[in-house]
Amino acid sequence: MLASWAARLAAEIGGRHGDALRYALLTPGKRVRAALVLAAYRSVGGPSPSAAGVAAAVETVHAYSLVHDDLPCMDDDDLRRGRPTTPRQFDVPTATRVGFLLVPVAARVLAEAAAELGLPPGTLGRMAEVLFQAGGIEGMVGGQWLDLEAEGRTLGLEQLMEVHRGKTGALIRASCTLGGIAGLAPPDQVAALTAFGEDVGRAFQIADDVLDCTGTSEELGKTAGRDAALAKSTYVRLLGVDGARREADALARSAVEHLDRAGLPSGALGALAGYIASRKS
Ligand code: GRG
């Protein structure tokens, strides 16, 4: 689905910007957010064989965030997903424009997905609200903003959680919520998926902090040790590596309990939560 959108957009836009857009969309990520959308959709008995378009919309917002995160005015990084970052592979103006272009692309991908799934009136509006609120000042942008302001300062646990609840957690939480909404789940099940996503989002960031200081750049596909280089506050600084790992595992278990309480099957989502909390890359 991402590949077909990348080809379509590269043809529409053409030239260097088309190439850069395809590069940004198609670099080989883990697609964790897409997997969460699809697993959440299936867990509520979503009637269509695939909600891949909804998953692609989330991955498109994520791709834009990675392109802009790697710009010199943000994390200024060289390596992402085992390849040069978009600003390094192309140039900063191209990467800046392509990042912005991906936001309306995400809206198009979502709208087309809703039409393909034949969702009832109002459902696309709800999904758009969830996705773009998660991507905005109340979510990812707001969290990144706080994170940039916090560089060189030491944050306490509460402040760190607030940063990452937006920066990383919001899109992961929204992935789970969106799977439920697209699957036409009742409100209590959507709420359980959102609570699941909240815990998984935190576990994801904690695991990310652990990997940043225990993994190599080859294993991670991005520059290892970046948090220390940028003097960032991290869960590892506050809890130690073992403490952080324990916290991530506890959150993965807590995430599954939300599903159990709502009577939702936890197989695929539980496996994803476990993978996310203890992943190796
Ligand atoms: C204007 C302040 C402002 C912000 C713009 C750039 C940005 C919006 C937000 C940054 C969000 C960001 C990059 C958060 C980090 C999340 C994170 C840990 C990403 C890595 O996710 P993975 O490991 O990546 O799932 P892959 O490559 O597997 O997809």
Boltz pocket constraint, residues with backbone or C-beta under 6 A from the ligand:
constraints:
  - pocket:
      binder: B
      contacts: [[A, 28], [A, 29], [A, 30], [A, 31], [A, 32], [A, 62], [A, 64], [A, 65], [A, 66], [A, 68], [A, 69], [A, 74], [A, 81], [A, 135], [A, 140], [A, 141], [A, 142], [A, 144], [A, 145], [A, 167], [A, 168], [A, 208], [A, 281]]
      max_distance: 6.0
